[in-house]
Amino acid sequence: MEIGIDTFIETTPDVQTGETISHAERLRQVVEEIVLADQVGLDVFGIGEHHRKDFADSASALVLAAAAPITETIRLTSSVTVLSAADPVRVFQQFATLDGLSNGRAEIIAGRGSLVDAFPLFGYDLNDYEDLFDEKLELLLKLRDSEKVTWRGGHRPAFKDLGVYPRPVQNPLPVWIGSGGNPDSVIRAGTLGLPLVLAIIGGNPLRFAPLVPLYKNAATRAGHDASKLKIAVHSLGFIAESTTEAVDKFFPPTQAFLNSMSKERGWGQYSRAQFDAECSLEGAYYVGDPETVANKIVHMSKHLGFSRFFLHLPIGTMPHEDVMKAIELLGTEVAPRVRDR
């Protein structure tokens, strides 16, 4: 079982002080978090991609590159790269460069993103949402698998027999597919023989269980060895010395962040009752003391078959020292429990 952290580098107002941390300071904090995660034995650290004021993660490869020379073993990944609105050539170059700087620890999680802020920014039409991703994923995999590529598609200028450099240390550079539970995305990942990340951020995680055989059956039909394909889960959570402390610290920023998103998307307001349900054994959040969180990871892995777990931390803005303590507990207390079991 691989265990790690992912983050969107959020810069929302602190619910206690009302202050908003600068993008620059939060970026420096995240590098400290990656270094600590490496030191306490976590396996992977991921950074998302958004293009809006309340996130500082628009250039995830750069942030990961800042941590690459000062970490030793932790894998460094996007979480996710919004491939539909990106140039696959530049994505490959950036993560191949990261792979060199980290001596073979880079990964890409490619997805379409749950927010669509990148589309107008980079001049893409949302009507091409599906076609953009399919075409760009095809090109990214060609670049990964061959030093020189000839390409013609509908959304990028064609090129013939050109090399793309630098080449990564890993051969092949790992590319995962990130999905929020869309069956077509799961089938696509299986058909291509790519590892899968399921973003489970609300509701009963067990509703994702039917996607696992769907994924594996698609892989088998395409001629891949499904037993060798990895499944990861990304979920929200927080760890403290006691469950009471974890709940008390995690609820206020979670409520503030989700209420902000609810206002933007026309959802209802987020309640404490909803939060408590998500923190239960059958809910989507992993909140509590190390034993509680470890038990839940083991419980859910039995039903969902995942071999990598991302704890998304923090949601909203939380004190840096609290985030650092949670990372320490995940590495020194939760991960050993999970691996032992």
C-alpha positions as CSV (number, residue, x, y, z in Angstrom):
1,M,0.0,0.0,0.0
2,E,1.4,3.4,-1.1
3,I,0.2,6.3,1.0
4,G,0.6,10.0,0.3
5,I,-0.7,13.5,0.2
6,D,-2.2,15.7,-2.5
7,T,-3.1,19.4,-2.4
8,F,-4.6,22.2,-4.5
9,I,-2.4,24.8,-2.6
10,E,-5.5,26.7,-1.5
11,T,-5.4,30.4,-0.6
12,T,-8.9,31.0,0.8
13,P,-9.4,33.3,3.8
14,D,-8.6,31.8,7.1
15,V,-11.9,31.1,8.9
16,Q,-10.4,32.1,12.3
17,T,-8.6,35.3,11.3
18,G,-10.2,36.3,8.0
19,E,-6.7,36.8,6.6
20,T,-5.7,35.4,3.2
21,I,-2.2,34.0,2.8
22,S,-0.2,35.2,-0.2
23,H,0.3,32.8,-3.1
24,A,4.1,33.1,-2.6
25,E,4.0,32.2,1.0
26,R,1.6,29.2,0.5
27,L,3.9,27.9,-2.3
28,R,6.9,28.0,0.0
29,Q,4.8,26.2,2.6
30,V,3.9,23.4,0.2
31,V,7.6,22.8,-0.6
32,E,8.2,22.4,3.2
33,E,5.2,19.9,3.3
34,I,6.7,17.8,0.5
35,V,10.1,17.7,2.2
36,L,8.4,16.6,5.5
37,A,6.3,14.0,3.7
38,D,9.5,12.5,2.2
39,Q,11.2,12.6,5.6
40,V,8.4,10.7,7.4
41,G,8.3,7.9,4.8
42,L,5.3,8.8,2.7
43,D,5.3,7.4,-0.8
44,V,3.9,10.1,-3.0
45,F,2.9,13.8,-3.1
46,G,0.6,15.3,-5.7
47,I,-0.3,18.8,-6.7
48,G,-3.5,19.7,-8.7
49,E,-4.0,22.3,-11.4
50,H,-6.4,25.2,-11.2
51,H,-6.4,28.7,-12.7
52,R,-8.2,30.9,-10.2
53,K,-7.4,33.2,-7.3
54,D,-8.1,30.8,-4.5
55,F,-5.6,28.2,-5.7
56,A,-1.9,28.6,-6.3
57,D,-1.4,25.3,-8.2
58,S,-1.5,26.5,-11.8
59,A,2.1,25.3,-12.4
60,S,2.3,22.0,-10.5
61,A,5.4,20.7,-12.3
62,L,7.4,23.8,-11.2
63,V,6.4,23.4,-7.5
64,L,7.3,19.7,-7.6
65,A,10.6,20.6,-9.3
66,A,11.4,22.9,-6.4
67,A,11.1,19.9,-4.0
68,A,12.9,17.4,-6.3
69,P,16.5,18.1,-5.4
70,I,15.8,18.3,-1.6
71,T,13.8,15.1,-1.3
72,E,15.1,11.5,-1.7
73,T,12.4,8.8,-2.3
74,I,9.0,10.4,-2.5
75,R,7.3,10.2,-5.8
76,L,6.1,13.6,-7.3
77,T,3.0,13.8,-9.4
78,S,0.4,16.1,-10.8
79,S,-3.1,15.6,-9.3
80,V,-4.4,16.2,-11.9
81,T,-3.0,17.8,-15.0
82,V,-5.9,19.3,-16.9
83,L,-4.7,17.7,-20.2
84,S,-7.7,18.9,-22.2
85,A,-6.5,22.5,-22.0
86,A,-2.8,21.9,-22.1
87,D,-0.2,21.2,-24.8
88,P,0.8,17.6,-24.5
89,V,4.3,18.4,-25.8
90,R,4.9,20.9,-23.0
91,V,3.3,18.6,-20.4
92,F,5.7,15.8,-21.4
93,Q,8.7,18.1,-21.4
94,Q,7.9,19.5,-18.0
95,F,7.4,16.1,-16.4
96,A,10.4,14.6,-18.2
97,T,12.4,17.5,-16.7
98,L,11.0,16.8,-13.3
99,D,11.8,13.1,-13.7
100,G,15.4,14.1,-14.4
101,L,15.7,16.4,-11.4
102,S,14.2,13.8,-9.1
103,N,16.1,10.9,-10.7
104,G,13.1,9.0,-11.8
105,R,10.3,9.9,-9.3
106,A,7.9,11.9,-11.6
107,E,4.4,10.9,-12.6
108,I,1.5,12.5,-14.4
109,I,-2.1,12.0,-13.5
110,A,-4.1,13.2,-16.5
111,G,-7.7,14.3,-16.2
112,R,-10.3,16.7,-17.5
113,G,-10.6,18.6,-14.2
114,S,-13.8,19.2,-12.1
115,L,-13.5,22.9,-12.7
116,V,-13.4,24.4,-16.2
117,D,-11.4,27.6,-15.6
118,A,-8.6,26.5,-17.9
119,F,-10.8,26.3,-21.0
120,P,-11.5,30.0,-21.6
121,L,-8.0,31.0,-20.3
122,F,-6.3,28.9,-23.0
123,G,-8.9,29.5,-25.7
124,Y,-10.6,26.1,-25.8
125,D,-14.3,25.4,-26.5
126,L,-16.2,23.5,-23.8
127,N,-18.1,21.8,-26.6
128,D,-14.9,20.0,-27.4
129,Y,-14.6,18.7,-23.8
130,E,-14.5,15.0,-24.7
131,D,-12.6,15.2,-28.0
132,L,-9.9,17.4,-26.6
133,F,-9.0,15.0,-23.8
134,D,-9.1,11.9,-26.1
135,E,-6.8,13.5,-28.7
136,K,-4.4,15.0,-26.3
137,L,-4.0,11.8,-24.2
138,E,-3.3,9.9,-27.4
139,L,-0.5,12.4,-28.3
140,L,0.9,12.4,-24.7
141,L,1.2,8.6,-24.8
142,K,2.9,8.7,-28.2
143,L,5.5,11.2,-26.9
144,R,6.1,9.0,-23.9
145,D,6.6,5.8,-25.9
146,S,8.7,7.2,-28.8
147,E,11.5,9.6,-29.0
148,K,10.4,10.9,-32.4
149,V,6.8,11.3,-33.3
150,T,4.7,12.2,-36.3
151,W,1.3,13.8,-35.3
152,R,-1.8,15.1,-36.9
153,G,-5.0,15.9,-35.0
154,G,-7.8,18.4,-34.9
155,H,-6.7,20.6,-32.0
156,R,-3.0,21.1,-32.4
157,P,-0.7,21.9,-35.4
158,A,0.7,18.8,-37.1
159,F,4.4,17.8,-37.0
160,K,6.5,15.1,-38.7
161,D,9.2,12.9,-37.2
162,L,10.3,15.4,-34.5
163,G,12.1,14.5,-31.3
164,V,10.8,15.8,-28.0
165,Y,13.3,16.3,-25.2
166,P,14.5,15.8,-22.5
167,R,13.7,12.1,-22.3
168,P,12.7,10.9,-18.8
169,V,14.7,8.7,-16.6
170,Q,11.8,6.2,-16.3
171,N,10.8,4.3,-19.3
172,P,8.0,4.7,-19.6
173,L,7.2,7.8,-17.6
174,P,4.1,6.8,-15.5
175,V,0.8,8.3,-16.7
176,W,-2.3,7.7,-14.7
177,I,-5.9,8.5,-15.5
178,G,-7.8,10.6,-12.9
179,S,-11.6,10.1,-12.7
180,G,-14.4,11.4,-10.6
181,G,-16.3,8.2,-11.2
182,N,-17.3,8.5,-14.9
183,P,-17.7,5.0,-16.3
184,D,-16.3,6.1,-19.7
185,S,-13.2,7.4,-18.1
186,V,-12.7,4.1,-16.2
187,I,-13.2,2.1,-19.3
188,R,-10.7,4.3,-21.2
189,A,-8.0,3.8,-18.6
190,G,-8.5,0.0,-18.6
191,T,-8.5,-0.1,-22.4
192,L,-5.2,1.8,-22.6
193,G,-3.7,-0.2,-19.7
194,L,-3.1,2.9,-17.6
195,P,-3.4,3.0,-13.8
196,L,-6.5,4.7,-12.4
197,V,-7.1,7.3,-9.7
198,L,-10.6,7.6,-8.3
199,A,-11.5,11.0,-6.7
200,I,-14.0,10.1,-4.0
201,I,-14.9,13.4,-2.3
202,G,-18.4,12.8,-1.0
203,G,-21.1,10.2,-0.4
204,N,-20.6,6.5,0.3
205,P,-17.3,5.4,-1.3
206,L,-18.7,1.9,-1.9
207,R,-20.8,3.3,-4.8
208,F,-17.4,3.3,-6.7
209,A,-17.0,-0.4,-6.2
210,P,-18.7,-1.4,-9.5
211,L,-16.2,0.7,-11.4
212,V,-13.3,-1.6,-10.4
213,P,-14.5,-4.7,-12.4
214,L,-15.5,-2.4,-15.2
215,Y,-11.9,-1.1,-15.3
216,K,-10.3,-4.5,-15.1
217,N,-12.7,-6.1,-17.6
218,A,-11.9,-3.3,-20.1
219,A,-8.1,-3.9,-19.5
220,T,-8.5,-7.7,-20.1
221,R,-10.5,-7.2,-23.3
222,A,-7.8,-5.0,-24.6
223,G,-5.1,-7.6,-23.9
224,H,-3.6,-6.1,-20.7
225,D,-2.8,-8.0,-17.5
226,A,-5.4,-6.5,-15.2
227,S,-3.6,-7.9,-12.1
228,K,-0.7,-5.5,-12.8
229,L,-2.8,-2.3,-13.0
230,K,-2.8,0.0,-10.0
231,I,-5.9,1.7,-8.6
232,A,-5.5,4.7,-6.3
233,V,-8.1,6.7,-4.3
234,H,-8.0,10.4,-3.5
235,S,-10.2,11.6,-0.6
236,L,-10.4,14.5,1.8
237,G,-9.3,14.2,5.4
238,F,-7.2,15.4,8.4
239,I,-5.3,13.7,11.2
240,A,-4.6,14.9,14.8
241,E,-3.6,13.3,18.1
242,S,-7.3,12.7,18.9
243,T,-10.4,12.4,16.8
244,T,-12.1,15.2,18.6
245,E,-9.2,17.5,17.8
246,A,-9.2,16.4,14.2
247,V,-12.9,17.0,13.8
248,D,-12.8,20.4,15.5
249,K,-9.9,21.7,13.4
250,F,-11.1,20.3,10.1
251,F,-14.8,21.1,10.1
252,P,-14.6,25.0,10.0
253,P,-12.4,25.3,6.9
254,T,-14.2,22.5,5.2
255,Q,-17.6,24.1,5.7
256,A,-16.3,27.5,4.6
257,F,-14.7,26.1,1.4
258,L,-17.7,24.0,0.5
259,N,-20.2,26.8,1.2
260,S,-18.1,29.0,-1.1
261,M,-18.3,26.3,-3.8
262,S,-22.0,25.8,-3.2
263,K,-22.7,29.5,-3.7
264,E,-20.7,29.3,-7.0
265,R,-22.5,26.2,-8.3
266,G,-26.0,26.8,-6.9
267,W,-25.9,24.0,-4.3
268,G,-27.3,24.1,-0.8
269,Q,-25.3,25.1,2.3
270,Y,-23.0,22.6,3.9
271,S,-24.1,21.4,7.4
272,R,-22.4,19.8,10.4
273,A,-24.7,16.8,9.9
274,Q,-23.3,16.3,6.4
275,F,-19.8,16.6,7.7
276,D,-20.4,14.0,10.5
277,A,-21.8,11.6,8.0
278,E,-18.8,11.9,5.7
279,C,-16.5,11.2,8.7
280,S,-18.3,8.0,9.6
281,L,-16.8,4.6,8.5
282,E,-19.0,4.6,5.4
283,G,-18.4,8.2,4.5
284,A,-15.9,9.8,2.1
285,Y,-13.7,11.7,4.6
286,Y,-10.7,10.3,6.6
287,V,-10.8,12.4,9.7
288,G,-9.6,11.3,13.1
289,D,-6.7,10.0,15.2
290,P,-4.1,7.8,13.5
291,E,-5.9,4.5,14.5
292,T,-9.3,5.8,13.1
293,V,-7.8,6.9,9.8
294,A,-5.7,3.7,9.4
295,N,-8.8,1.5,10.1
296,K,-10.8,3.3,7.4
297,I,-8.1,3.1,4.8
298,V,-7.8,-0.7,5.4
299,H,-11.6,-1.1,5.4
300,M,-12.1,0.8,2.1
301,S,-9.2,-0.9,0.4
302,K,-10.8,-4.3,1.0
303,H,-13.9,-3.1,-0.9
304,L,-12.4,-0.9,-3.6
305,G,-9.1,-2.8,-4.2
306,F,-6.8,0.3,-4.2
307,S,-3.1,0.0,-3.6
308,R,-2.4,3.7,-3.3
309,F,-4.2,6.2,-1.1
310,F,-4.0,10.0,-1.4
311,L,-5.1,12.1,1.6
312,H,-6.2,15.5,0.2
313,L,-4.9,18.0,2.8
314,P,-5.8,20.7,3.6
315,I,-9.2,21.7,2.3
316,G,-9.7,25.5,2.5
317,T,-7.0,27.3,4.6
318,M,-5.6,25.7,7.7
319,P,-2.6,26.7,9.9
320,H,0.6,25.4,8.4
321,E,1.7,23.9,11.7
322,D,-1.5,21.8,11.8
323,V,-1.0,20.6,8.2
324,M,2.6,19.7,9.0
325,K,1.5,17.7,12.1
326,A,-1.1,15.8,10.1
327,I,1.6,14.9,7.5
328,E,3.9,13.7,10.3
329,L,1.1,11.6,11.8
330,L,0.2,10.1,8.4
331,G,3.8,9.1,7.8
332,T,4.8,7.9,11.2
333,E,1.5,6.6,12.7
334,V,-1.1,5.8,10.0
335,A,1.1,4.4,7.2
336,P,2.9,1.8,9.4
337,R,-0.5,0.6,10.8
338,V,-2.0,0.2,7.3
339,R,1.1,-1.6,5.9
340,D,1.2,-4.0,8.8
341,R,-2.4,-5.0,8.2
